[in-house]
Amino acid sequence: MNKINKLHHSENFSQLIKYVLIGVLGLVVDFGIYMILTHFNVNVEIANMISSTCGIINNFFWNSYTNFKVHDRLVLRFISYFVVGQITTVFTTVSLFIFATKLGFPHLIVKIVATFVATLIQFVINKVITFRKSKK
């Protein structure tokens, strides 16, 4: 029980929770733009690349200022975050191409599952690389 309590009050746990909440906001941006674009018959892979990029940019600023609270080297941090985000955008786009376009699964379900997996990958990479505290 003590370990659970200790984990619950740890900085990592707090950052994970904030990351998830910011991620939800990013999902609203991502999925909102995705739904609008696909409603107007934009190809699902292109819609995903556009909407994911908007969500990535949104989440970087929220994570930088409210979660990890690191403001130094902002341009380099943004580039790192953006590259990580684009790597996972490729993952979700390939997932959409394989499972929705080629195999006929519902594109929204594929995007939800692929985005969930991508979010877990992003948290670990961004925590360790993008938002690590500078050594002074």
Residue pairs with C-beta under 8 A, 6 or more apart in sequence:
7 13
12 127
15 67
15 68
15 127
16 123
18 63
18 66
18 67
19 63
19 67
19 123
19 126
19 127
20 119
22 59
22 62
22 63
22 66
22 67
23 59
23 119
25 58
25 59
25 62
26 55
26 56
26 58
26 59
26 62
27 55
27 115
29 51
29 54
29 55
29 58
30 51
30 52
30 54
30 55
30 115
31 51
31 111
32 51
33 47
33 50
33 51
33 54
33 55
34 47
34 48
34 50
34 51
34 111
37 46
37 47
37 50
37 51
38 44
38 47
38 107
42 50
44 96
44 100
44 101
44 107
44 111
45 93
45 96
45 97
45 101
48 89
48 92
48 93
48 96
48 111
49 89
49 93
52 85
52 88
52 89
52 92
52 93
53 85
53 86
53 89
55 85
56 81
56 82
56 85
56 86
56 89
57 82
59 81
59 85
60 77
60 78
60 81
60 82
60 85
63 81
63 126
63 131
64 70
64 71
64 74
64 77
64 78
64 131
65 71
67 131
68 127
68 131
70 77
70 131
70 133
70 134
72 134
73 134
77 130
77 131
80 126
80 129
80 130
81 126
81 130
84 122
84 125
84 126
84 129
84 130
85 122
88 118
88 119
88 121
88 122
89 118
91 114
91 117
91 118
91 121
92 111
92 114
92 115
92 118
95 110
95 111
95 113
95 114
96 107
96 110
96 111
96 114
99 105
99 110
100 106
100 107
100 110
100 111
101 107
